[in-house]
């Protein structure tokens, strides 16, 4: 399984970015895909997840600003980030795992991460 993110960059506060993640080689048609982030000097945290039925979860800190979507035909996960704040600055990681991962389970496959920097 390969997980490859793209779309990070630098933006001023209030701006937008869209992250993409391609998951390939996952033999099970039904799996959970999610975005995590790790701010400088802090632990990694879950941002958003979406399972094969379309059920989504968003962290409270991003609700109303971030949207997670998924193209099931080509195995791509997206994270639309609007009204970005300096505290959103982090390395963003995409992850894939069994459906239980969306509800607190572990993810088995991770991308290399993409940097998002938001200036004030």
MITIVO-274552 format. One line per field, with one value per residue (C-alpha): residue number from 1; x, y, z. Coordinates in pm, 1 decimal, decimal comma, padded with zeros to 6 digits. Layout:
! residues N
i: (NUM / ...)
X: (X / ...)
Y: (Y / ...)
Z: (Z / ...)
This chain:
! residues 120
i: (1 / 2 / 3 / 4 / 5 / 6 / 7 / 8 / 9 / 10 / 11 / 12 / 13 / 14 / 15 / 16 / 17 / 18 / 19 / 20 / 21 / 22 / 23 / 24 / 25 / 26 / 27 / 28 / 29 / 30 / 31 / 32 / 33 / 34 / 35 / 36 / 37 / 38 / 39 / 40 / 41 / 42 / 43 / 44 / 45 / 46 / 47 / 48 / 49 / 50 / 51 / 52 / 53 / 54 / 55 / 56 / 57 / 58 / 59 / 60 / 61 / 62 / 63 / 64 / 65 / 66 / 67 / 68 / 69 / 70 / 71 / 72 / 73 / 74 / 75 / 76 / 77 / 78 / 79 / 80 / 81 / 82 / 83 / 84 / 85 / 86 / 87 / 88 / 89 / 90 / 91 / 92 / 93 / 94 / 95 / 96 / 97 / 98 / 99 / 100 / 101 / 102 / 103 / 104 / 105 / 106 / 107 / 108 / 109 / 110 / 111 / 112 / 113 / 114 / 115 / 116 / 117 / 118 / 119 / 120)
X: (00000,0 / 00125,0 / -00001,9 / 00116,0 / 00012,9 / 00042,6 / -00081,7 / 00088,4 / 00243,3 / 00251,0 / -00047,3 / -00153,6 / -00414,5 / -00765,9 / -00642,9 / -00718,2 / -00530,4 / -00639,7 / -00450,1 / -00471,8 / -00379,4 / -00364,0 / -00400,4 / -00298,6 / -00261,7 / -00520,8 / -00672,6 / -00979,9 / -01236,6 / -01365,6 / -01121,5 / -01089,1 / -00885,7 / -00790,3 / -00584,6 / -00361,7 / -00134,2 / 00164,0 / 00225,3 / 00582,1 / 00680,4 / 00346,2 / 00201,2 / 00023,1 / -00352,2 / -00637,6 / -00796,0 / -01058,0 / -01156,9 / -01393,2 / -01495,9 / -01619,5 / -01984,4 / -01911,8 / -01934,1 / -01699,5 / -01546,8 / -01385,3 / -01185,8 / -01364,9 / -01078,9 / -01143,9 / -01521,2 / -01672,7 / -01337,8 / -01212,3 / -01393,3 / -01287,9 / -01396,5 / -01306,1 / -01307,9 / -01371,8 / -01304,9 / -00943,1 / -00861,8 / -00802,2 / -00871,8 / -00896,5 / -00882,6 / -01016,1 / -00887,8 / -01050,6 / -01007,7 / -00669,2 / -00518,8 / -00155,2 / -00237,1 / -00311,4 / 00059,5 / 00175,4 / 00293,2 / -00018,4 / -00023,3 / -00263,7 / -00335,4 / -00529,9 / -00649,0 / -00935,7 / -01281,6 / -01236,6 / -00961,2 / -01226,3 / -01365,1 / -01049,7 / -00855,7 / -00502,0 / -00394,4 / -00150,5 / -00037,9 / 00095,3 / 00218,2 / 00537,8 / 00359,4 / 00322,3 / 00401,7 / 00133,2 / 00246,1 / 00001,4 / 00136,6 / -00044,6)
Y: (00000,0 / 00344,6 / 00669,6 / 00990,8 / 01342,3 / 01663,9 / 02020,6 / 02171,5 / 02516,4 / 02857,8 / 03088,6 / 03393,7 / 03370,3 / 03354,9 / 03182,9 / 02837,4 / 02524,7 / 02189,3 / 01873,9 / 01555,7 / 01200,4 / 00903,5 / 00560,7 / 00275,0 / -00097,9 / -00136,6 / -00476,1 / -00427,5 / -00209,5 / -00079,2 / 00112,9 / 00425,2 / 00722,3 / 01014,2 / 01327,8 / 01387,6 / 01679,3 / 01742,7 / 02105,0 / 02209,8 / 02068,4 / 01896,2 / 01549,7 / 01428,1 / 01477,8 / 01352,6 / 01617,7 / 01436,2 / 01090,6 / 00941,5 / 00579,3 / 00387,3 / 00474,4 / 00845,7 / 00892,0 / 01165,8 / 01292,7 / 01631,2 / 01762,4 / 02042,2 / 02279,3 / 02258,0 / 02221,1 / 02485,3 / 02551,1 / 02216,7 / 01969,9 / 01611,6 / 01439,1 / 01124,9 / 01004,0 / 00632,9 / 00559,8 / 00670,7 / 00625,3 / 00992,0 / 01170,5 / 01548,4 / 01804,5 / 02148,1 / 02396,1 / 02739,3 / 03034,7 / 02902,7 / 03020,1 / 03029,6 / 02749,4 / 02525,1 / 02527,8 / 02166,3 / 01871,3 / 01704,3 / 01328,9 / 01105,2 / 00758,0 / 00450,1 / 00154,9 / -00085,7 / 00061,4 / 00045,8 / 00303,1 / 00568,4 / 00500,0 / 00501,0 / 00209,7 / 00213,9 / 00309,1 / 00080,6 / 00295,7 / 00649,9 / 00904,2 / 01101,3 / 01423,0 / 01764,6 / 02096,2 / 02360,3 / 02699,1 / 02976,7 / 03323,1 / 03591,8)
Z: (00000,0 / -00088,4 / 00055,8 / -00109,0 / -00005,0 / -00200,6 / -00188,2 / 00113,0 / 00111,0 / 00272,5 / 00298,8 / 00492,7 / 00762,2 / 00619,2 / 00306,8 / 00170,3 / 00070,3 / -00063,3 / 00024,8 / -00179,6 / -00088,8 / -00323,4 / -00162,6 / -00390,0 / -00345,5 / -00070,2 / -00146,7 / 00070,6 / -00106,1 / 00222,9 / 00437,3 / 00643,2 / 00522,0 / 00740,7 / 00785,9 / 01085,4 / 01166,1 / 01386,4 / 01485,5 / 01574,1 / 01911,9 / 01964,9 / 01929,1 / 01621,6 / 01625,9 / 01413,7 / 01193,8 / 00987,7 / 00870,9 / 00616,7 / 00580,5 / 00278,8 / 00350,2 / 00351,9 / 00726,9 / 00839,9 / 01159,8 / 01206,2 / 01499,5 / 01684,3 / 01606,3 / 01231,7 / 01212,1 / 00987,4 / 00819,4 / 00685,9 / 00462,1 / 00397,7 / 00078,9 / -00103,4 / -00463,5 / -00430,3 / -00796,8 / -00792,8 / -00425,9 / -00355,9 / -00028,2 / -00009,4 / 00266,0 / 00176,6 / 00431,4 / 00441,8 / 00675,0 / 00779,9 / 01106,2 / 01223,8 / 01467,9 / 01168,1 / 01087,8 / 01094,5 / 00895,0 / 00758,9 / 00716,4 / 00530,2 / 00667,1 / 00560,9 / 00765,2 / 00831,4 / 00885,0 / 01261,0 / 01228,5 / 01170,6 / 01515,9 / 01723,3 / 01579,2 / 01448,4 / 01097,7 / 00924,3 / 00634,0 / 00638,2 / 00389,0 / 00423,3 / 00519,9 / 00363,3 / 00531,6 / 00577,9 / 00707,3 / 00788,9 / 00862,7 / 01057,4)
